[in-house]
Amino acid sequence: MPDHRRGITIARRGARHACEEGIGTVDLRVIDGRNALALSRAELVGAAHRVRAAGLSVSCICSVEDLRGPIDELLALAEKFDMKLHIENEGVCNIAGLAGLKALVAAYRHPRLRTLVDIANAYRADLPPSAADLAGLLHSTDILHFKDYAHAARRFVAVGEGDIPIATLLAATLPAHGAPLTLTVETHASEPAATTRRSIRGLRQMVDGLGLS
């Protein structure tokens, strides 16, 4: 099931929950309580079978401390294996806001280097992005992470239940953006299953309200 600390755990109930919510693609971070990158090849093959059997696909594998090598090395691997390197703005790492992502993209100008924008992470770091900030990064973005943030409580909450004007930001940016985007719910809250369900409903309502084709 979705873990508010570590992302998606592939287990029977986690796969069932995704199917119940009509979700076909997941970000994969933890498998049975272990980082996906720490598994043996045989264990990864087994996990892949479980993912396919559940009717799911994986949009990306989220790394933590297992990957700390230079970005140049990671980009070389991306070239070799025809992959993309997604860099998220995350407060506990070196880039907390969208300005840092913009500077990174400008410095490398590499087609396989993509920004993974998390609006709530920027808010938590007191770096709330404007619609112009978000629009300026969408050309280098394939995935957007969604959760909300309650300033008074200083914690993440379900989409639509916090203080972030998510609907306003989306309305000002997505209609003018023609390329495909993957919208990912990243819960990071207590009662993760229930919070995730509310986030999915909230995000779907916001996107449906945009009237996108």
C-alpha positions as CSV (number, residue, x, y, z in Angstrom):
1,M,0.0,0.0,0.0
2,P,1.2,3.6,-0.4
3,D,3.6,4.4,2.4
4,H,3.7,8.1,3.5
5,R,7.5,7.8,4.1
6,R,8.7,5.7,1.2
7,G,6.2,5.6,-1.7
8,I,4.6,2.5,-3.1
9,T,5.2,-0.9,-1.6
10,I,4.3,-3.7,-4.0
11,A,2.3,-6.2,-2.1
12,R,-1.1,-7.8,-2.7
13,R,-3.1,-5.2,-0.9
14,G,-1.1,-2.3,-2.4
15,A,-1.8,-3.7,-5.9
16,R,-5.4,-4.2,-5.1
17,H,-5.7,-0.7,-3.8
18,A,-4.3,0.7,-7.0
19,C,-6.7,-1.3,-9.1
20,E,-9.6,-0.3,-7.0
21,E,-8.8,3.4,-7.6
22,G,-8.4,2.9,-11.3
23,I,-4.6,3.5,-11.2
24,G,-2.6,1.7,-13.8
25,T,0.9,3.2,-13.3
26,V,2.9,3.6,-10.1
27,D,6.2,5.2,-9.0
28,L,8.1,2.3,-7.4
29,R,10.3,2.9,-4.4
30,V,9.9,0.1,-1.9
31,I,9.2,-3.6,-2.5
32,D,8.2,-5.6,0.7
33,G,9.9,-3.0,2.9
34,R,13.2,-2.8,0.9
35,N,14.5,-0.2,-1.5
36,A,14.0,-1.5,-5.1
37,L,17.6,-0.7,-5.9
38,A,18.8,-3.0,-3.1
39,L,17.1,-6.1,-4.5
40,S,19.0,-8.9,-6.4
41,R,18.3,-9.5,-10.0
42,A,16.1,-12.5,-9.2
43,E,14.1,-10.5,-6.7
44,L,13.6,-7.7,-9.3
45,V,12.4,-10.3,-11.8
46,G,9.9,-11.6,-9.2
47,A,8.7,-8.1,-8.4
48,A,8.3,-7.4,-12.1
49,H,6.0,-10.5,-12.5
50,R,3.9,-9.3,-9.5
51,V,3.6,-5.8,-11.0
52,R,2.5,-7.2,-14.4
53,A,0.1,-9.8,-12.8
54,A,-1.6,-6.9,-11.0
55,G,-2.1,-5.1,-14.3
56,L,0.2,-2.3,-13.3
57,S,3.1,-0.5,-15.0
58,V,6.0,1.4,-13.5
59,S,6.6,5.0,-14.5
60,C,9.8,5.4,-12.6
61,I,11.9,3.9,-9.8
62,C,12.4,6.4,-7.1
63,S,15.9,6.3,-5.7
64,V,17.1,7.4,-2.2
65,E,20.6,7.1,-0.7
66,D,21.5,4.2,-3.1
67,L,22.2,6.7,-5.9
68,R,24.5,9.6,-5.0
69,G,26.9,9.5,-7.9
70,P,27.5,12.5,-10.1
71,I,24.7,13.6,-12.4
72,D,27.0,13.1,-15.3
73,E,27.3,9.4,-14.5
74,L,23.6,9.1,-14.1
75,L,23.0,10.8,-17.4
76,A,25.5,8.5,-19.1
77,L,23.5,5.5,-17.7
78,A,20.3,7.1,-19.0
79,E,21.8,7.4,-22.5
80,K,23.1,3.8,-22.3
81,F,19.7,2.3,-21.3
82,D,17.4,4.8,-23.1
83,M,16.0,6.2,-19.9
84,K,15.3,9.6,-18.4
85,L,16.8,11.1,-15.2
86,H,14.1,12.8,-13.2
87,I,15.2,15.3,-10.5
88,E,12.6,16.3,-7.9
89,N,12.6,19.4,-5.7
90,E,12.8,17.9,-2.3
91,G,13.6,19.9,0.9
92,V,15.9,17.3,2.5
93,C,18.0,17.3,-0.7
94,N,19.8,20.1,-2.4
95,I,16.9,21.6,-4.4
96,A,13.9,22.7,-2.4
97,G,12.1,25.0,-4.8
98,L,11.4,25.4,-8.5
99,A,14.1,28.0,-9.0
100,G,16.7,25.3,-8.2
101,L,15.2,22.9,-10.8
102,K,15.2,25.7,-13.4
103,A,18.9,26.4,-12.7
104,L,19.8,22.7,-13.0
105,V,18.1,22.3,-16.3
106,A,19.8,25.5,-17.6
107,A,23.2,24.2,-16.5
108,Y,23.0,20.8,-18.2
109,R,20.6,21.3,-21.1
110,H,20.5,17.6,-21.6
111,P,17.4,16.0,-23.2
112,R,17.3,13.1,-20.8
113,L,17.5,15.3,-17.7
114,R,13.9,16.0,-16.6
115,T,12.4,18.0,-13.7
116,L,10.0,16.2,-11.4
117,V,8.0,19.1,-9.9
118,D,6.5,18.8,-6.5
119,I,4.5,22.0,-5.7
120,A,3.8,21.0,-2.0
121,N,7.5,20.4,-1.3
122,A,8.2,24.0,-2.5
123,Y,5.5,25.3,-0.2
124,R,6.8,23.4,2.7
125,A,10.2,25.0,2.2
126,D,8.5,28.5,2.1
127,L,9.2,28.8,-1.6
128,P,5.7,28.8,-3.1
129,P,5.9,28.9,-6.9
130,S,3.8,31.1,-9.1
131,A,2.0,30.0,-12.1
132,A,4.8,31.5,-14.2
133,D,7.3,29.4,-12.3
134,L,5.4,26.2,-13.0
135,A,4.8,27.1,-16.6
136,G,8.5,27.8,-17.1
137,L,9.4,24.2,-16.1
138,L,6.7,22.3,-17.9
139,H,8.8,22.0,-21.1
140,S,11.3,19.9,-19.1
141,T,8.7,18.0,-17.0
142,D,7.0,14.7,-17.6
143,I,5.8,14.0,-14.1
144,L,4.1,16.2,-11.5
145,H,3.8,15.1,-7.8
146,F,0.6,16.1,-6.0
147,K,-0.1,16.4,-2.3
148,D,-1.3,19.5,-0.3
149,Y,0.1,21.3,2.6
150,A,-1.5,22.8,5.7
151,H,0.6,25.8,6.9
152,A,-0.9,26.0,10.4
153,A,-0.3,22.3,11.1
154,R,2.9,22.2,9.2
155,R,2.1,18.9,7.6
156,F,1.1,17.4,4.2
157,V,-2.6,16.7,3.7
158,A,-4.8,15.3,0.9
159,V,-5.1,17.3,-2.3
160,G,-7.7,20.0,-1.9
161,E,-7.6,20.0,1.9
162,G,-4.6,22.3,2.4
163,D,-3.6,25.9,1.7
164,I,-2.0,25.4,-1.8
165,P,-4.0,27.0,-4.7
166,I,-3.5,23.9,-6.7
167,A,-6.6,24.3,-8.9
168,T,-5.6,27.9,-9.7
169,L,-2.0,26.9,-10.6
170,L,-3.3,24.1,-12.9
171,A,-5.9,26.3,-14.6
172,A,-3.2,28.8,-15.4
173,T,-0.7,26.3,-16.8
174,L,-2.1,23.0,-18.1
175,P,-4.5,24.3,-20.8
176,A,-1.6,25.9,-22.6
177,H,0.7,22.9,-22.3
178,G,0.3,20.4,-25.1
179,A,2.7,17.7,-24.1
180,P,1.6,14.6,-22.0
181,L,2.0,14.8,-18.3
182,T,1.8,12.1,-15.6
183,L,0.1,13.3,-12.5
184,T,1.2,11.3,-9.5
185,V,-0.3,11.4,-6.0
186,E,2.4,11.3,-3.4
187,T,0.6,11.0,0.0
188,H,3.2,11.7,2.7
189,A,0.5,11.8,5.4
190,S,-1.0,9.8,8.2
191,E,-3.6,7.2,7.3
192,P,-2.0,6.9,3.9
193,A,-4.7,4.7,2.2
194,A,-7.6,7.0,3.2
195,T,-5.6,10.1,2.4
196,T,-4.6,8.8,-0.9
197,R,-8.2,8.1,-1.9
198,R,-9.2,11.6,-1.0
199,S,-6.2,13.0,-2.9
200,I,-7.1,11.0,-6.0
201,R,-10.7,12.3,-5.8
202,G,-9.6,15.9,-5.2
203,L,-7.0,15.8,-8.1
204,R,-9.5,14.3,-10.5
205,Q,-12.1,16.9,-9.7
206,M,-9.5,19.7,-10.3
207,V,-8.4,18.2,-13.6
208,D,-11.9,17.5,-14.8
209,G,-12.8,21.1,-14.0
210,L,-10.1,22.3,-16.5
211,G,-12.1,20.9,-19.4
212,L,-9.0,19.5,-21.1
213,S,-9.5,17.2,-24.1
